[in-house]
Amino acid sequence: MKNLIAVGTLAALTAFALAAQAQQQRGQQQGAPPPQGVGAASADPGAGFGPRELTTFKVRDNFYMIRNGQSGNCSVLIADDGVVLSDNKFEMDHDAIMTKLREITDKPVLYVINTHMHGDHSGGNAKNQDLGAKVIAHENARFQMSMTQTKGLPTITLEDHMRLYHGEFILDIYWLGRGHTDGDIVVHLPKQNMIFMGDLFATWDPYVTLIDYPGGGSLREWTRTLDRALALPFTTVIPGHGGATDRAHLETYKAQLTRMQDMVREMNRAKKPREDIQKMLETEFGWSGFVTTLGLDGVIREMQ
């Protein structure tokens, strides 16, 4: 079990980049303008994984995103008494993140929220803990991390919901169900009408869907989880990869997952071979590389 989790976690860290590159190539072949994926020159705060270099984007007062195309978003909330980070990228990104953060504020990092266990979102935990920060995650995410590491484990966990009062801000942290993994959480700021989705919603234009079955992911349950997220009041959405966006993009992402479910289910009913289903997922949804390795057999099994 430990080996399966380790393989799944390591593979997932590169899977999004591979899939985004494949979808970018598809768009170019079809004559569409290339999205801002990995390696793109643009530092536009919109779609795609992000710019080459670590870049700070202001979402609104007291809210920032520190992004690049090589790992998940690091989102920054600044209150009177200190900072909350939603995800903190790889360990190797820590010093650069702190440099960027000090360009915004000199307040200490008090909390880090891991939206899930993958190292491109939680890799900086230990170094932030060394600076005095407390790390929050779902119990499932902590369990998955504990199978492969001893440092940087979250010290505060939740099952379904916890509320964090941080200065003038209220953060409602929810586990709404399985999806990308079995430990994905969303962070809702009701007064600001914002929601941080982690990799339950990662990138738009192109959309990328990584279902980490070794990490407890589920295509069948993912759409239900998104329905619960969409029931919350918000206008601004912060994805796990990609720029700040809106409710419409999250709704479209959910519709894509529903379409994927329907197409795989129909092919199963028609007794199509595994190779045909794989080709469909590659053609229709841009699957490639580790996205396929981690997801194909699980999707076929779930959509029986």
URJONOR-V175440 format. One record per run of one state. SS is the DSSP state (alpha for helix, beta for strand, coil for the rest). FROM is the first residue (numbers start at 1). TO is the last residue. If there is no record, write none. Layout:
SS:FROM:TO
SS:FROM:TO
//
This chain:
coil:1:1
alpha:2:29
coil:30:54
beta:55:60
coil:61:62
beta:63:67
coil:68:73
beta:74:78
coil:79:82
beta:83:86
coil:87:90
alpha:91:102
coil:103:108
beta:109:113
coil:114:118
alpha:119:122
coil:123:124
alpha:125:130
coil:131:133
beta:134:138
alpha:139:146
coil:147:155
beta:156:158
coil:159:160
beta:161:166
coil:167:168
beta:169:174
coil:175:185
beta:186:189
alpha:190:192
coil:193:193
beta:194:198
coil:199:212
alpha:213:215
coil:216:218
alpha:219:230
coil:231:235
beta:236:239
coil:240:244
beta:245:246
alpha:247:269
coil:270:273
alpha:274:285
coil:286:288
alpha:289:302
coil:303:304
//
